[in-house]
């Protein structure tokens, strides 16, 4: 079964400095039909004005992944981590027993666009931790590049959950295939572009939830960037 989540169906909040689209219920956006998918709890597409951002605030018991699309994120946290996250980077912060962090647009001139992804951990009260890796465009070109996993294989960022995230930059006219394991579920998020997904049309901001399927075919009508989540 494939269920399409259209871009315009997402929740949206615009605070002026922050224009955010919520795929699942988040903060003041509540939709009981869209509380998450399996262990995937949050996909927020945030557009942040130059020099603005989220001040220091706490989290606990969540795997938080930042995926920069345009611009650069300036990160600081109470564990002493300081970093700049740019397109191609994948950052993972395990909030565990509790961590305070801030995320700002690192530029006073250019806007910032990113995906903020939350995945539920496989257990509570983990020791907070941080990891960041960079994946060149060539690693994702016309293929699915594993960037997040529960075991850190193939140079992926490690999370505390039986979940995998693949990134792809799919050229117009190219096709990729993906076989789904037994008792696994898939979420596909189109960041930008135009694809057919097992014959269904997905465009910028659209997503698809997949259960009880064995094989996926994704064909690019236009140049496309997407993420594929493989979830227990």
N, C-alpha and C positions, 0 to 999 in steps of 0.2 A: 504494500500500500504506500502510495506517495501522496503527501498532503502539501500543497503549495501555500506558502506564506508570502503574500505580495508586499512589496515595499510600502505601498500607501496604507496598508493595514496596520503598520507598526504604530506604537505610541510615539508622540513627539512632544518635546518641551523646548521652548526657546526663551532663554533668559537674556537675550541680547549678546552677551559675551560667550554663551554656550547654546548651541543648537544641536539637540540630541534626539536620535531615533532609537526607540527601545523595541527590540524584537520580542522580548518577554516582559512580564510585569516587573516594574522597577520604580522605587520611590513613589511619586504620586500617580504614576500610571499603573492601573490595576485592571487586569483582564483575566478572569478565572479560567478561561479557555487557553491561556498562554502564560503559564507559570514557569515554563522551562521545558526541556526535552531530555528525558533520562537524567543524567548527572549534569547536563549543560543547563546552567541557571540564568546566565545573563549574556546577551550580545548587545552592547550599546555602540552605536556609531556616533561619536562625539566630534563636533566641529568647534574649536576653541579659538577665540580672538587672540591676536598678538599680545603677549605680556600677561595674559590671564590664565586661570586654571583653578584647580581644586586645592584649597589650603589643607593644612595638616588635619587628618581625620582618621579614626580607628577602624580596623577590620579584625575579624577573627574567623577561624575555621572555614577558610575559603581559598581555593587556588585561583589567583587573579593573573590574567595574561593580558599584556598590552601589545598591540600590533599596530605600529605607526603606518599610516597611508600617505600622508603629506605633512611636511614640516618635521619638527623634532620635539620630543617630550623631555622635560627636565624632571627627573625623579629624585626624591630624597625620602628616607625612612628612618624610623627610630632604631633600627639595627645598625645604622651607620652607613648604609648603602647610598651612594650618589652616582647618577648615571644620566647620560643622554641617549635617548632611544630614537632611532631614525628608521625610515622605510627600509625594510629588509631585516630589521632586528625583531627578535621575539624575546620579550621579558616575562619571566614568571616570578611572582611573589606569593609564597605560601604564608598566609596570615596566621595560621595555627593558633597558639594560645593568645595572640594579640599583637598587632603591630600598628603603628601610626605612620602614615605616609602622606606625601603631597605630590601632585602631578601638575606641572605648569607647561604652557607653551614656551619653549626655550627662546623664541624669537620675539622681538618687539615690533617686527615688521610683517612677517608672514603668518598666515593662519595655520592652524594645526588640525589635522583630521586623523582620527585613530579609531580602532575597535578596542573596546574594553570587554573582555570575556571572563566570566566567572564559571568555574567548575567545582562542584561539591567534592571535597576530599573523601578518601576512603575511610578516614577515621578522624576523630576530633582531638584537639589539644596537641597538635604537632608543634615541634620547635619551629618558629618562624625562620624562613630561609628565602634566598634570592638567587636567580640565575638569568643570564642574558646571553644570547648567541645571535650571530649574523648569518643570513643566508643570501648569497648572491642571486641576482635574477636568473643567471644561467642554470642554477640548481633547480629552479622551479619552471623553467621554460618548457611548455608542452609535456609536462609530466606532473605527477603528484609527489611533492617533496615532503617527507615526514619532518615536521618541525617541533612537535610536542608528543610525548608518549609517557606511559607509566614506567618504562624501563630504560629510557634514555638511549635507545639503540640508534644507530646510523647518525650519531651526532645531534640528536634531537634534544630539546629542553625536557627535563624530567618533571612530571607532576605526580602527586600522590593520589592517583585514580587510574582505573582501567579504562583509559580513554586515549585517543590519538587524534591529532590535528595534522592535516596535510594542506600545503599551500601550492597553488598552481598559477602560472601565467600562461594562459592558453591562447595561442595565435589563431587568428581568423582562419577557418577552414580545417583546423586540427581537431582531433578527437582523442579522448582518453577513456579508458574503461577501468572499472573497479569492481572486484568481487567481494561480496559481503559474507562474513563468516556466520556460522550458526549462532542464533540468539544474539546477534549484533544489530545495531540500529545506526542510521547515518543521518546527519544533518548537513546540508550543503548551503553555504551562504555566498551569494554572488556579490562581490564587492563592487565590481564595475564590469560592464560588458553585456553580452547577449549570447545565450547558449540554448540548445535544446538538451533536455534532461530526460532520458528515456522517452523522447518524443514530445515532452512538455516544454513550453517556453519559459525561460527564466531570464530576467533582465536585471539591471543595476538595482541592488537593494533587495531583490527577491531571495527567497529561501525555500528549501524543501525538506520535509521530514520523511524519512524512509524507514519502514518496518515491514518485515515479512517479504523482503525482496532478496534476491541472490546476486543480481548483476546490474551494474549501472553503466550507461553510456552517456558521456557528456561531450557534445560537439559544439564548437565555437562558431557562431555566426559572425561575430566581431571579436577583436582582441578582448580578452576577459581575464580578470583576476578573481579567484575564488578560494574559499576555505572549505575543506571537507572534514567533518567530525565523525569518527568511528567510535561508537559508545556501547557499553555493555547494557 
